[in-house]
Amino acid sequence: MPEILVLYYSRGGSVARLARHIARGIGEVDGMTARLRTVPPVAAVTQSAAPPVPEDGAPYVEPRDLVECAGLALGSPTRFGNMAAPVKHWLDGLVAEWASGTLVGKPAAVFTSTATMHGGQESTLLTMMVPLLHHGCVLMGIPYTEPALSSTRSGGTPYGASHVAGNDDDPQPTDEEAQLARALGRRLAQLVAKVSA
């Protein structure tokens, strides 16, 4: 059964919740399953090695996850209009996978969360797409045929799923944000099914 890697970094829980909604959408497509993984944190100064398994949430991503996946959904919180450092650090370490073409031809999508309405969601999604293009992924977003894209008053963009956490840092997506995340997961799974056929 083809698995789609739903890979993310999340500090406050917003991106992790979007990841679970995307995974639900993937599971709504016959024959498709999601594999949830996370990117380990990074720090300017490291005194001890990170634990091999996080204390809670999804396991850390391993090279075989990229080899075995049939598609990829990549998520990160927004940091000044760009992806968070752990996601960039992880992407920068994929030289061997780039050279061997591990992700070439695999469908991919991106998702993010911000604290504010105009916190750089779209620029973050676009900058996350650039390395995936270099890896040869087939990128997709959310078309305006998804009704929630035209009615949302918070997150959700044609570039990918998104969430606005607000001043209270609420990790729970709105109904429309959750609908759009599931729709992105379904669309990604449907494309993987077509490519895999």
Secondary structure by P-SEA (a helix, b strand, c coil): cbbbbbccccccaaaaaaaaaaaaaaaacccbbbbbbbbbbbccccccccccccccccccccaaaaaaccbbbbbbccccccccaaaaaaaaaaaaaaaaccccccccccccccccccccaaaaaaaaaaaaaaaccbbbbbcccccccccccccccccbbbbbbcccccccccaaaaaaaaaaaaaaaaaaaaaac
